[in-house]
Amino acid sequence: MMVKKIIFCTRAQADGAWPNGTIVEKCEADPRDAHPTGARGKIIGSLGPVAEYEGHIMVYGYFVHWDDMPGLPIMTVSWKLRPLL
């Protein structure tokens, strides 16, 4: 039996978020994260801001296609990423 998985994400770009297509690197990782510090990928969509931290830091949610998992968007929060220029 073949099992199909459905993945929901957005390709929309939230106001104030890094642009879709931005190459990012993981700069903060939790032990249960799918990708370690140093992993690279490309933003394909964003949501937010989803929170304010101490009144001034805007937190966005980014859907990223990671280099080692192309085609599988994974949601990551902005404070775990840094854009590569």
N, CA, C and O atoms as a Maestro MAE file, in Angstrom:
{
 s_m_m2io_version
 :::
 2.0.0
}

f_m_ct {
 s_m_title
 :::
 protein
 m_atom[340] {
  # First column is atom index #
  i_m_mmod_type
  r_m_x_coord
  r_m_y_coord
  r_m_z_coord
  i_m_residue_number
  s_m_chain_name
  s_m_pdb_residue_name
  s_m_pdb_atom_name
  i_m_atomic_number
  :::
  1 25 0.832 -1.181 0.000 1 A "MET " " N  " 7
  2 3 0.000 0.000 0.000 1 A "MET " " CA " 6
  3 2 0.876 1.243 0.000 1 A "MET " " C  " 6
  4 15 1.829 1.343 0.773 1 A "MET " " O  " 8
  5 25 0.551 2.176 -0.861 2 A "MET " " N  " 7
  6 3 1.292 3.426 -0.950 2 A "MET " " CA " 6
  7 2 0.666 4.464 -0.030 2 A "MET " " C  " 6
  8 15 -0.546 4.673 -0.055 2 A "MET " " O  " 8
  9 25 1.493 5.112 0.781 3 A "VAL " " N  " 7
  10 3 1.020 6.139 1.697 3 A "VAL " " CA " 6
  11 2 1.461 7.498 1.158 3 A "VAL " " C  " 6
  12 15 2.639 7.710 0.874 3 A "VAL " " O  " 8
  13 25 0.514 8.406 1.022 4 A "LYS " " N  " 7
  14 3 0.825 9.758 0.570 4 A "LYS " " CA " 6
  15 2 0.800 10.691 1.766 4 A "LYS " " C  " 6
  16 15 -0.073 10.598 2.630 4 A "LYS " " O  " 8
  17 25 1.761 11.580 1.800 5 A "LYS " " N  " 7
  18 3 1.799 12.587 2.853 5 A "LYS " " CA " 6
  19 2 1.458 13.939 2.244 5 A "LYS " " C  " 6
  20 15 1.903 14.269 1.145 5 A "LYS " " O  " 8
  21 25 0.678 14.701 2.957 6 A "ILE " " N  " 7
  22 3 0.304 16.034 2.505 6 A "ILE " " CA " 6
  23 2 1.052 17.044 3.358 6 A "ILE " " C  " 6
  24 15 1.037 16.971 4.586 6 A "ILE " " O  " 8
  25 25 1.700 17.979 2.698 7 A "ILE " " N  " 7
  26 3 2.467 19.007 3.384 7 A "ILE " " CA " 6
  27 2 1.840 20.357 3.069 7 A "ILE " " C  " 6
  28 15 1.596 20.692 1.910 7 A "ILE " " O  " 8
  29 25 1.586 21.121 4.117 8 A "PHE " " N  " 7
  30 3 1.023 22.456 3.945 8 A "PHE " " CA " 6
  31 2 2.100 23.496 4.231 8 A "PHE " " C  " 6
  32 15 2.808 23.414 5.235 8 A "PHE " " O  " 8
  33 25 2.212 24.463 3.345 9 A "CYS " " N  " 7
  34 3 3.102 25.593 3.562 9 A "CYS " " CA " 6
  35 2 2.574 26.753 2.730 9 A "CYS " " C  " 6
  36 15 1.612 26.604 1.976 9 A "CYS " " O  " 8
  37 25 3.203 27.889 2.872 10 A "THR " " N  " 7
  38 3 2.830 29.033 2.051 10 A "THR " " CA " 6
  39 2 4.031 29.470 1.235 10 A "THR " " C  " 6
  40 15 5.178 29.333 1.662 10 A "THR " " O  " 8
  41 25 3.751 29.995 0.064 11 A "ARG " " N  " 7
  42 3 4.804 30.618 -0.749 11 A "ARG " " CA " 6
  43 2 4.649 32.136 -0.713 11 A "ARG " " C  " 6
  44 15 5.347 32.861 -1.422 11 A "ARG " " O  " 8
  45 25 3.723 32.605 0.122 12 A "ALA " " N  " 7
  46 3 3.532 34.048 0.298 12 A "ALA " " CA " 6
  47 2 4.740 34.624 1.042 12 A "ALA " " C  " 6
  48 15 5.462 33.905 1.733 12 A "ALA " " O  " 8
  49 25 4.940 35.916 0.888 13 A "GLN " " N  " 7
  50 3 6.032 36.597 1.576 13 A "GLN " " CA " 6
  51 2 5.424 37.599 2.539 13 A "GLN " " C  " 6
  52 15 4.739 38.531 2.118 13 A "GLN " " O  " 8
  53 25 5.669 37.415 3.827 14 A "ALA " " N  " 7
  54 3 5.113 38.307 4.851 14 A "ALA " " CA " 6
  55 2 5.775 39.680 4.785 14 A "ALA " " C  " 6
  56 15 6.962 39.791 4.479 14 A "ALA " " O  " 8
  57 25 4.995 40.729 5.074 15 A "ASP " " N  " 7
  58 3 5.541 42.086 5.132 15 A "ASP " " CA " 6
  59 2 6.649 42.152 6.171 15 A "ASP " " C  " 6
  60 15 6.456 41.744 7.316 15 A "ASP " " O  " 8
  61 25 7.808 42.666 5.776 16 A "GLY " " N  " 7
  62 3 8.926 42.819 6.698 16 A "GLY " " CA " 6
  63 2 9.828 41.603 6.802 16 A "GLY " " C  " 6
  64 15 10.881 41.670 7.436 16 A "GLY " " O  " 8
  65 25 9.438 40.495 6.193 17 A "ALA " " N  " 7
  66 3 10.244 39.270 6.249 17 A "ALA " " CA " 6
  67 2 11.348 39.318 5.201 17 A "ALA " " C  " 6
  68 15 11.286 40.113 4.262 17 A "ALA " " O  " 8
  69 25 12.364 38.461 5.362 18 A "TRP " " N  " 7
  70 3 13.378 38.324 4.321 18 A "TRP " " CA " 6
  71 2 12.685 37.832 3.065 18 A "TRP " " C  " 6
  72 15 11.740 37.048 3.154 18 A "TRP " " O  " 8
  73 25 13.130 38.270 1.901 19 A "PRO " " N  " 7
  74 3 12.468 37.894 0.653 19 A "PRO " " CA " 6
  75 2 12.557 36.402 0.345 19 A "PRO " " C  " 6
  76 15 13.539 35.738 0.675 19 A "PRO " " O  " 8
  77 25 11.510 35.896 -0.294 20 A "ASN " " N  " 7
  78 3 11.574 34.533 -0.814 20 A "ASN " " CA " 6
  79 2 12.779 34.438 -1.741 20 A "ASN " " C  " 6
  80 15 13.079 35.380 -2.474 20 A "ASN " " O  " 8
  81 25 13.459 33.314 -1.708 21 A "GLY " " N  " 7
  82 3 14.656 33.126 -2.515 21 A "GLY " " CA " 6
  83 2 15.942 33.419 -1.753 21 A "GLY " " C  " 6
  84 15 17.031 33.103 -2.231 21 A "GLY " " O  " 8
  85 25 15.825 34.028 -0.558 22 A "THR " " N  " 7
  86 3 17.013 34.315 0.248 22 A "THR " " CA " 6
  87 2 17.660 33.013 0.698 22 A "THR " " C  " 6
  88 15 16.981 32.110 1.186 22 A "THR " " O  " 8
  89 25 18.965 32.924 0.532 23 A "ILE " " N  " 7
  90 3 19.718 31.763 1.017 23 A "ILE " " CA " 6
  91 2 20.012 32.004 2.491 23 A "ILE " " C  " 6
  92 15 20.490 33.074 2.867 23 A "ILE " " O  " 8
  93 25 19.727 31.013 3.323 24 A "VAL " " N  " 7
  94 3 19.909 31.141 4.768 24 A "VAL " " CA " 6
  95 2 20.775 30.002 5.299 24 A "VAL " " C  " 6
  96 15 20.945 28.959 4.667 24 A "VAL " " O  " 8
  97 25 21.311 30.253 6.488 25 A "GLU " " N  " 7
  98 3 22.083 29.239 7.199 25 A "GLU " " CA " 6
  99 2 21.505 29.103 8.597 25 A "GLU " " C  " 6
  100 15 21.138 30.100 9.218 25 A "GLU " " O  " 8
  101 25 21.422 27.895 9.087 26 A "LYS " " N  " 7
  102 3 20.931 27.651 10.446 26 A "LYS " " CA " 6
  103 2 22.016 28.100 11.424 26 A "LYS " " C  " 6
  104 15 23.143 27.609 11.365 26 A "LYS " " O  " 8
  105 25 21.687 29.024 12.315 27 A "CYS " " N  " 7
  106 3 22.666 29.550 13.271 27 A "CYS " " CA " 6
  107 2 22.350 29.139 14.704 27 A "CYS " " C  " 6
  108 15 23.141 29.390 15.613 27 A "CYS " " O  " 8
  109 25 21.211 28.516 14.906 28 A "GLU " " N  " 7
  110 3 20.790 28.058 16.235 28 A "GLU " " CA " 6
  111 2 19.981 26.785 16.035 28 A "GLU " " C  " 6
  112 15 19.081 26.744 15.195 28 A "GLU " " O  " 8
  113 25 20.295 25.753 16.800 29 A "ALA " " N  " 7
  114 3 19.568 24.493 16.637 29 A "ALA " " CA " 6
  115 2 19.272 23.862 17.994 29 A "ALA " " C  " 6
  116 15 20.086 23.925 18.916 29 A "ALA " " O  " 8
  117 25 18.107 23.261 18.096 30 A "ASP " " N  " 7
  118 3 17.725 22.470 19.252 30 A "ASP " " CA " 6
  119 2 18.042 21.007 18.944 30 A "ASP " " C  " 6
  120 15 18.126 20.640 17.772 30 A "ASP " " O  " 8
  121 25 18.219 20.166 19.956 31 A "PRO " " N  " 7
  122 3 18.549 18.759 19.701 31 A "PRO " " CA " 6
  123 2 17.537 18.030 18.813 31 A "PRO " " C  " 6
  124 15 17.914 17.112 18.085 31 A "PRO " " O  " 8
  125 25 16.270 18.420 18.860 32 A "ARG " " N  " 7
  126 3 15.251 17.722 18.061 32 A "ARG " " CA " 6
  127 2 15.035 18.334 16.680 32 A "ARG " " C  " 6
  128 15 14.204 17.838 15.920 32 A "ARG " " O  " 8
  129 25 15.756 19.392 16.336 33 A "ASP " " N  " 7
  130 3 15.609 20.014 15.016 33 A "ASP " " CA " 6
  131 2 16.065 19.051 13.920 33 A "ASP " " C  " 6
  132 15 16.956 18.227 14.123 33 A "ASP " " O  " 8
  133 25 15.435 19.177 12.764 34 A "ALA " " N  " 7
  134 3 15.784 18.331 11.623 34 A "ALA " " CA " 6
  135 2 17.130 18.708 11.019 34 A "ALA " " C  " 6
  136 15 17.755 17.894 10.340 34 A "ALA " " O  " 8
  137 25 17.580 19.938 11.260 35 A "HIS " " N  " 7
  138 3 18.836 20.409 10.672 35 A "HIS " " CA " 6
  139 2 19.734 21.022 11.730 35 A "HIS " " C  " 6
  140 15 19.264 21.766 12.592 35 A "HIS " " O  " 8
  141 25 21.038 20.712 11.671 36 A "PRO " " N  " 7
  142 3 21.984 21.241 12.654 36 A "PRO " " CA " 6
  143 2 22.453 22.650 12.291 36 A "PRO " " C  " 6
  144 15 22.182 23.144 11.196 36 A "PRO " " O  " 8
  145 25 23.144 23.275 13.204 37 A "THR " " N  " 7
  146 3 23.785 24.550 12.944 37 A "THR " " CA " 6
  147 2 24.703 24.399 11.726 37 A "THR " " C  " 6
  148 15 25.443 23.422 11.610 37 A "THR " " O  " 8
  149 25 24.643 25.372 10.832 38 A "GLY " " N  " 7
  150 3 25.477 25.348 9.634 38 A "GLY " " CA " 6
  151 2 24.759 24.848 8.387 38 A "GLY " " C  " 6
  152 15 25.263 25.030 7.279 38 A "GLY " " O  " 8
  153 25 23.585 24.217 8.542 39 A "ALA " " N  " 7
  154 3 22.830 23.744 7.378 39 A "ALA " " CA " 6
  155 2 22.378 24.951 6.553 39 A "ALA " " C  " 6
  156 15 22.104 26.021 7.097 39 A "ALA " " O  " 8
  157 25 22.305 24.763 5.228 40 A "ARG " " N  " 7
  158 3 21.916 25.856 4.339 40 A "ARG " " CA " 6
  159 2 20.679 25.501 3.530 40 A "ARG " " C  " 6
  160 15 20.434 24.338 3.207 40 A "ARG " " O  " 8
  161 25 19.908 26.533 3.212 41 A "GLY " " N  " 7
  162 3 18.705 26.336 2.416 41 A "GLY " " CA " 6
  163 2 18.217 27.641 1.838 41 A "GLY " " C  " 6
  164 15 18.879 28.673 1.948 41 A "GLY " " O  " 8
  165 25 17.026 27.585 1.207 42 A "LYS " " N  " 7
  166 3 16.443 28.763 0.556 42 A "LYS " " CA " 6
  167 2 15.024 28.976 1.062 42 A "LYS " " C  " 6
  168 15 14.236 28.034 1.138 42 A "LYS " " O  " 8
  169 25 14.702 30.216 1.407 43 A "ILE " " N  " 7
  170 3 13.357 30.571 1.855 43 A "ILE " " CA " 6
  171 2 12.399 30.490 0.678 43 A "ILE " " C  " 6
  172 15 12.664 31.038 -0.392 43 A "ILE " " O  " 8
  173 25 11.266 29.791 0.891 44 A "ILE " " N  " 7
  174 3 10.246 29.716 -0.161 44 A "ILE " " CA " 6
  175 2 8.937 30.380 0.257 44 A "ILE " " C  " 6
  176 15 8.040 30.541 -0.571 44 A "ILE " " O  " 8
  177 25 8.812 30.768 1.528 45 A "GLY " " N  " 7
  178 3 7.603 31.424 2.010 45 A "GLY " " CA " 6
  179 2 7.784 31.867 3.449 45 A "GLY " " C  " 6
  180 15 8.685 31.397 4.144 45 A "GLY " " O  " 8
  181 25 6.918 32.782 3.898 46 A "SER " " N  " 7
  182 3 7.034 33.272 5.272 46 A "SER " " CA " 6
  183 2 5.680 33.680 5.837 46 A "SER " " C  " 6
  184 15 4.745 34.001 5.103 46 A "SER " " O  " 8
  185 25 5.607 33.658 7.156 47 A "LEU " " N  " 7
  186 3 4.437 34.084 7.916 47 A "LEU " " CA " 6
  187 2 4.892 35.045 8.988 47 A "LEU " " C  " 6
  188 15 6.011 34.944 9.489 47 A "LEU " " O  " 8
  189 25 4.030 35.973 9.340 48 A "GLY " " N  " 7
  190 3 4.380 36.785 10.483 48 A "GLY " " CA " 6
  191 2 4.182 38.270 10.253 48 A "GLY " " C  " 6
  192 15 3.631 38.701 9.241 48 A "GLY " " O  " 8
  193 25 4.644 39.028 11.214 49 A "PRO " " N  " 7
  194 3 5.372 38.520 12.370 49 A "PRO " " CA " 6
  195 2 4.446 37.733 13.291 49 A "PRO " " C  " 6
  196 15 3.286 38.093 13.488 49 A "PRO " " O  " 8
  197 25 4.978 36.665 13.843 50 A "VAL " " N  " 7
  198 3 4.165 35.796 14.691 50 A "VAL " " CA " 6
  199 2 4.292 36.165 16.161 50 A "VAL " " C  " 6
  200 15 3.478 35.735 16.979 50 A "VAL " " O  " 8
  201 25 5.303 36.955 16.508 51 A "ALA " " N  " 7
  202 3 5.469 37.355 17.904 51 A "ALA " " CA " 6
  203 2 6.385 38.561 17.996 51 A "ALA " " C  " 6
  204 15 7.167 38.841 17.088 51 A "ALA " " O  " 8
  205 25 6.273 39.263 19.104 52 A "GLU " " N  " 7
  206 3 7.234 40.299 19.444 52 A "GLU " " CA " 6
  207 2 7.896 39.847 20.722 52 A "GLU " " C  " 6
  208 15 7.238 39.373 21.648 52 A "GLU " " O  " 8
  209 25 9.196 39.997 20.764 53 A "TYR " " N  " 7
  210 3 9.938 39.599 21.955 53 A "TYR " " CA " 6
  211 2 10.448 40.852 22.636 53 A "TYR " " C  " 6
  212 15 11.191 41.628 22.035 53 A "TYR " " O  " 8
  213 25 10.065 41.056 23.859 54 A "GLU " " N  " 7
  214 3 10.441 42.239 24.636 54 A "GLU " " CA " 6
  215 2 10.093 43.531 23.906 54 A "GLU " " C  " 6
  216 15 10.774 44.545 24.058 54 A "GLU " " O  " 8
  217 25 9.025 43.482 23.113 55 A "GLY " " N  " 7
  218 3 8.522 44.682 22.484 55 A "GLY " " CA " 6
  219 2 9.203 45.131 21.222 55 A "GLY " " C  " 6
  220 15 8.680 46.026 20.560 55 A "GLY " " O  " 8
  221 25 10.349 44.569 20.833 56 A "HIS " " N  " 7
  222 3 10.971 45.057 19.619 56 A "HIS " " CA " 6
  223 2 11.514 44.027 18.645 56 A "HIS " " C  " 6
  224 15 11.804 44.402 17.509 56 A "HIS " " O  " 8
  225 25 11.667 42.817 18.983 57 A "ILE " " N  " 7
  226 3 12.181 41.845 18.019 57 A "ILE " " CA " 6
  227 2 11.001 41.129 17.372 57 A "ILE " " C  " 6
  228 15 10.209 40.483 18.059 57 A "ILE " " O  " 8
  229 25 10.885 41.244 16.067 58 A "MET " " N  " 7
  230 3 9.815 40.584 15.342 58 A "MET " " CA " 6
  231 2 10.264 39.163 14.987 58 A "MET " " C  " 6
  232 15 11.359 38.965 14.460 58 A "MET " " O  " 8
  233 25 9.426 38.195 15.274 59 A "VAL " " N  " 7
  234 3 9.737 36.804 14.969 59 A "VAL " " CA " 6
  235 2 8.872 36.368 13.788 59 A "VAL " " C  " 6
  236 15 7.650 36.512 13.820 59 A "VAL " " O  " 8
  237 25 9.501 35.843 12.765 60 A "TYR " " N  " 7
  238 3 8.807 35.347 11.582 60 A "TYR " " CA " 6
  239 2 8.966 33.841 11.506 60 A "TYR " " C  " 6
  240 15 9.912 33.272 12.050 60 A "TYR " " O  " 8
  241 25 8.038 33.213 10.834 61 A "GLY " " N  " 7
  242 3 8.155 31.800 10.512 61 A "GLY " " CA " 6
  243 2 8.510 31.682 9.045 61 A "GLY " " C  " 6
  244 15 7.859 32.284 8.191 61 A "GLY " " O  " 8
  245 25 9.539 30.908 8.750 62 A "TYR " " N  " 7
  246 3 9.991 30.736 7.363 62 A "TYR " " CA " 6
  247 2 9.859 29.286 6.938 62 A "TYR " " C  " 6
  248 15 10.207 28.372 7.686 62 A "TYR " " O  " 8
  249 25 9.350 29.084 5.724 63 A "PHE " " N  " 7
  250 3 9.365 27.764 5.108 63 A "PHE " " CA " 6
  251 2 10.629 27.707 4.261 63 A "PHE " " C  " 6
  252 15 10.832 28.531 3.369 63 A "PHE " " O  " 8
  253 25 11.478 26.721 4.553 64 A "VAL " " N  " 7
  254 3 12.788 26.616 3.920 64 A "VAL " " CA " 6
  255 2 12.919 25.283 3.199 64 A "VAL " " C  " 6
  256 15 12.558 24.235 3.734 64 A "VAL " " O  " 8
  257 25 13.441 25.336 1.973 65 A "HIS " " N  " 7
  258 3 13.891 24.130 1.270 65 A "HIS " " CA " 6
  259 2 15.374 23.985 1.614 65 A "HIS " " C  " 6
  260 15 16.203 24.750 1.121 65 A "HIS " " O  " 8
  261 25 15.705 23.019 2.446 66 A "TRP " " N  " 7
  262 3 17.088 22.797 2.850 66 A "TRP " " CA " 6
  263 2 17.838 22.061 1.749 66 A "TRP " " C  " 6
  264 15 17.259 21.238 1.041 66 A "TRP " " O  " 8
  265 25 19.128 22.358 1.604 67 A "ASP " " N  " 7
  266 3 19.949 21.771 0.542 67 A "ASP " " CA " 6
  267 2 19.932 20.243 0.579 67 A "ASP " " C  " 6
  268 15 19.963 19.601 -0.471 67 A "ASP " " O  " 8
  269 25 19.884 19.657 1.772 68 A "ASP " " N  " 7
  270 3 19.911 18.194 1.873 68 A "ASP " " CA " 6
  271 2 18.526 17.549 1.784 68 A "ASP " " C  " 6
  272 15 18.412 16.324 1.809 68 A "ASP " " O  " 8
  273 25 17.476 18.363 1.680 69 A "MET " " N  " 7
  274 3 16.115 17.855 1.571 69 A "MET " " CA " 6
  275 2 15.323 18.708 0.577 69 A "MET " " C  " 6
  276 15 14.295 19.279 0.941 69 A "MET " " O  " 8
  277 25 15.788 18.801 -0.675 70 A "PRO " " N  " 7
  278 3 15.095 19.669 -1.636 70 A "PRO " " CA " 6
  279 2 13.657 19.214 -1.871 70 A "PRO " " C  " 6
  280 15 13.368 18.018 -1.925 70 A "PRO " " O  " 8
  281 25 12.775 20.181 -2.008 71 A "GLY " " N  " 7
  282 3 11.376 19.869 -2.278 71 A "GLY " " CA " 6
  283 2 10.533 19.600 -1.042 71 A "GLY " " C  " 6
  284 15 9.320 19.419 -1.155 71 A "GLY " " O  " 8
  285 25 11.151 19.570 0.144 72 A "LEU " " N  " 7
  286 3 10.415 19.330 1.379 72 A "LEU " " CA " 6
  287 2 10.507 20.578 2.250 72 A "LEU " " C  " 6
  288 15 11.502 20.758 2.952 72 A "LEU " " O  " 8
  289 25 9.487 21.452 2.223 73 A "PRO " " N  " 7
  290 3 9.557 22.682 3.016 73 A "PRO " " CA " 6
  291 2 9.444 22.389 4.506 73 A "PRO " " C  " 6
  292 15 8.567 21.644 4.943 73 A "PRO " " O  " 8
  293 25 10.342 22.986 5.274 74 A "ILE " " N  " 7
  294 3 10.340 22.815 6.728 74 A "ILE " " CA " 6
  295 2 10.246 24.196 7.360 74 A "ILE " " C  " 6
  296 15 10.991 25.108 7.001 74 A "ILE " " O  " 8
  297 25 9.322 24.340 8.305 75 A "MET " " N  " 7
  298 3 9.096 25.609 8.999 75 A "MET " " CA " 6
  299 2 10.187 25.827 10.040 75 A "MET " " C  " 6
  300 15 10.494 24.940 10.836 75 A "MET " " O  " 8
  301 25 10.762 27.019 10.019 76 A "THR " " N  " 7
  302 3 11.806 27.395 10.970 76 A "THR " " CA " 6
  303 2 11.558 28.834 11.402 76 A "THR " " C  " 6
  304 15 11.116 29.655 10.599 76 A "THR " " O  " 8
  305 25 11.837 29.144 12.654 77 A "VAL " " N  " 7
  306 3 11.640 30.521 13.138 77 A "VAL " " CA " 6
  307 2 12.867 31.366 12.836 77 A "VAL " " C  " 6
  308 15 13.982 30.856 12.733 77 A "VAL " " O  " 8
  309 25 12.641 32.664 12.697 78 A "SER " " N  " 7
  310 3 13.689 33.581 12.244 78 A "SER " " CA " 6
  311 2 14.917 33.608 13.153 78 A "SER " " C  " 6
  312 15 16.031 33.768 12.655 78 A "SER " " O  " 8
  313 25 14.753 33.459 14.459 79 A "TRP " " N  " 7
  314 3 15.915 33.567 15.338 79 A "TRP " " CA " 6
  315 2 16.863 32.376 15.207 79 A "TRP " " C  " 6
  316 15 17.954 32.397 15.776 79 A "TRP " " O  " 8
  317 25 16.466 31.339 14.466 80 A "LYS " " N  " 7
  318 3 17.359 30.208 14.232 80 A "LYS " " CA " 6
  319 2 18.079 30.311 12.886 80 A "LYS " " C  " 6
  320 15 18.830 29.409 12.515 80 A "LYS " " O  " 8
  321 25 17.852 31.418 12.147 81 A "LEU " " N  " 7
  322 3 18.408 31.578 10.817 81 A "LEU " " CA " 6
  323 2 19.214 32.867 10.695 81 A "LEU " " C  " 6
  324 15 19.025 33.819 11.452 81 A "LEU " " O  " 8
  325 25 20.120 32.865 9.716 82 A "ARG " " N  " 7
  326 3 20.770 34.109 9.312 82 A "ARG " " CA " 6
  327 2 20.873 34.089 7.799 82 A "ARG " " C  " 6
  328 15 21.210 33.062 7.208 82 A "ARG " " O  " 8
  329 25 20.582 35.233 7.164 83 A "PRO " " N  " 7
  330 3 20.688 35.282 5.707 83 A "PRO " " CA " 6
  331 2 22.145 35.319 5.283 83 A "PRO " " C  " 6
  332 15 22.980 35.945 5.937 83 A "PRO " " O  " 8
  333 25 22.441 34.646 4.186 84 A "LEU " " N  " 7
  334 3 23.784 34.694 3.600 84 A "LEU " " CA " 6
  335 2 23.749 35.648 2.429 84 A "LEU " " C  " 6
  336 15 22.874 35.544 1.569 84 A "LEU " " O  " 8
  337 25 24.664 36.554 2.384 85 A "LEU " " N  " 7
  338 3 24.676 37.552 1.306 85 A "LEU " " CA " 6
  339 2 25.657 37.172 0.233 85 A "LEU " " C  " 6
  340 15 25.804 37.893 -0.754 85 A "LEU " " O  " 8
  :::
 }
 m_bond[339] {
  # First column is bond index #
  i_m_from
  i_m_to
  i_m_order
  :::
  1 1 2 1
  2 2 3 1
  3 3 4 2
  4 3 5 1
  5 5 6 1
  6 6 7 1
  7 7 8 2
  8 7 9 1
  9 9 10 1
  10 10 11 1
  11 11 12 2
  12 11 13 1
  13 13 14 1
  14 14 15 1
  15 15 16 2
  16 15 17 1
  17 17 18 1
  18 18 19 1
  19 19 20 2
  20 19 21 1
  21 21 22 1
  22 22 23 1
  23 23 24 2
  24 23 25 1
  25 25 26 1
  26 26 27 1
  27 27 28 2
  28 27 29 1
  29 29 30 1
  30 30 31 1
  31 31 32 2
  32 31 33 1
  33 33 34 1
  34 34 35 1
  35 35 36 2
  36 35 37 1
  37 37 38 1
  38 38 39 1
  39 39 40 2
  40 39 41 1
  41 41 42 1
  42 42 43 1
  43 43 44 2
  44 43 45 1
  45 45 46 1
  46 46 47 1
  47 47 48 2
  48 47 49 1
  49 49 50 1
  50 50 51 1
  51 51 52 2
  52 51 53 1
  53 53 54 1
  54 54 55 1
  55 55 56 2
  56 55 57 1
  57 57 58 1
  58 58 59 1
  59 59 60 2
  60 59 61 1
  61 61 62 1
  62 62 63 1
  63 63 64 2
  64 63 65 1
  65 65 66 1
  66 66 67 1
  67 67 68 2
  68 67 69 1
  69 69 70 1
  70 70 71 1
  71 71 72 2
  72 71 73 1
  73 73 74 1
  74 74 75 1
  75 75 76 2
  76 75 77 1
  77 77 78 1
  78 78 79 1
  79 79 80 2
  80 79 81 1
  81 81 82 1
  82 82 83 1
  83 83 84 2
  84 83 85 1
  85 85 86 1
  86 86 87 1
  87 87 88 2
  88 87 89 1
  89 89 90 1
  90 90 91 1
  91 91 92 2
  92 91 93 1
  93 93 94 1
  94 94 95 1
  95 95 96 2
  96 95 97 1
  97 97 98 1
  98 98 99 1
  99 99 100 2
  100 99 101 1
  101 101 102 1
  102 102 103 1
  103 103 104 2
  104 103 105 1
  105 105 106 1
  106 106 107 1
  107 107 108 2
  108 107 109 1
  109 109 110 1
  110 110 111 1
  111 111 112 2
  112 111 113 1
  113 113 114 1
  114 114 115 1
  115 115 116 2
  116 115 117 1
  117 117 118 1
  118 118 119 1
  119 119 120 2
  120 119 121 1
  121 121 122 1
  122 122 123 1
  123 123 124 2
  124 123 125 1
  125 125 126 1
  126 126 127 1
  127 127 128 2
  128 127 129 1
  129 129 130 1
  130 130 131 1
  131 131 132 2
  132 131 133 1
  133 133 134 1
  134 134 135 1
  135 135 136 2
  136 135 137 1
  137 137 138 1
  138 138 139 1
  139 139 140 2
  140 139 141 1
  141 141 142 1
  142 142 143 1
  143 143 144 2
  144 143 145 1
  145 145 146 1
  146 146 147 1
  147 147 148 2
  148 147 149 1
  149 149 150 1
  150 150 151 1
  151 151 152 2
  152 151 153 1
  153 153 154 1
  154 154 155 1
  155 155 156 2
  156 155 157 1
  157 157 158 1
  158 158 159 1
  159 159 160 2
  160 159 161 1
  161 161 162 1
  162 162 163 1
  163 163 164 2
  164 163 165 1
  165 165 166 1
  166 166 167 1
  167 167 168 2
  168 167 169 1
  169 169 170 1
  170 170 171 1
  171 171 172 2
  172 171 173 1
  173 173 174 1
  174 174 175 1
  175 175 176 2
  176 175 177 1
  177 177 178 1
  178 178 179 1
  179 179 180 2
  180 179 181 1
  181 181 182 1
  182 182 183 1
  183 183 184 2
  184 183 185 1
  185 185 186 1
  186 186 187 1
  187 187 188 2
  188 187 189 1
  189 189 190 1
  190 190 191 1
  191 191 192 2
  192 191 193 1
  193 193 194 1
  194 194 195 1
  195 195 196 2
  196 195 197 1
  197 197 198 1
  198 198 199 1
  199 199 200 2
  200 199 201 1
  201 201 202 1
  202 202 203 1
  203 203 204 2
  204 203 205 1
  205 205 206 1
  206 206 207 1
  207 207 208 2
  208 207 209 1
  209 209 210 1
  210 210 211 1
  211 211 212 2
  212 211 213 1
  213 213 214 1
  214 214 215 1
  215 215 216 2
  216 215 217 1
  217 217 218 1
  218 218 219 1
  219 219 220 2
  220 219 221 1
  221 221 222 1
  222 222 223 1
  223 223 224 2
  224 223 225 1
  225 225 226 1
  226 226 227 1
  227 227 228 2
  228 227 229 1
  229 229 230 1
  230 230 231 1
  231 231 232 2
  232 231 233 1
  233 233 234 1
  234 234 235 1
  235 235 236 2
  236 235 237 1
  237 237 238 1
  238 238 239 1
  239 239 240 2
  240 239 241 1
  241 241 242 1
  242 242 243 1
  243 243 244 2
  244 243 245 1
  245 245 246 1
  246 246 247 1
  247 247 248 2
  248 247 249 1
  249 249 250 1
  250 250 251 1
  251 251 252 2
  252 251 253 1
  253 253 254 1
  254 254 255 1
  255 255 256 2
  256 255 257 1
  257 257 258 1
  258 258 259 1
  259 259 260 2
  260 259 261 1
  261 261 262 1
  262 262 263 1
  263 263 264 2
  264 263 265 1
  265 265 266 1
  266 266 267 1
  267 267 268 2
  268 267 269 1
  269 269 270 1
  270 270 271 1
  271 271 272 2
  272 271 273 1
  273 273 274 1
  274 274 275 1
  275 275 276 2
  276 275 277 1
  277 277 278 1
  278 278 279 1
  279 279 280 2
  280 279 281 1
  281 281 282 1
  282 282 283 1
  283 283 284 2
  284 283 285 1
  285 285 286 1
  286 286 287 1
  287 287 288 2
  288 287 289 1
  289 289 290 1
  290 290 291 1
  291 291 292 2
  292 291 293 1
  293 293 294 1
  294 294 295 1
  295 295 296 2
  296 295 297 1
  297 297 298 1
  298 298 299 1
  299 299 300 2
  300 299 301 1
  301 301 302 1
  302 302 303 1
  303 303 304 2
  304 303 305 1
  305 305 306 1
  306 306 307 1
  307 307 308 2
  308 307 309 1
  309 309 310 1
  310 310 311 1
  311 311 312 2
  312 311 313 1
  313 313 314 1
  314 314 315 1
  315 315 316 2
  316 315 317 1
  317 317 318 1
  318 318 319 1
  319 319 320 2
  320 319 321 1
  321 321 322 1
  322 322 323 1
  323 323 324 2
  324 323 325 1
  325 325 326 1
  326 326 327 1
  327 327 328 2
  328 327 329 1
  329 329 330 1
  330 330 331 1
  331 331 332 2
  332 331 333 1
  333 333 334 1
  334 334 335 1
  335 335 336 2
  336 335 337 1
  337 337 338 1
  338 338 339 1
  339 339 340 2
  :::
 }
}
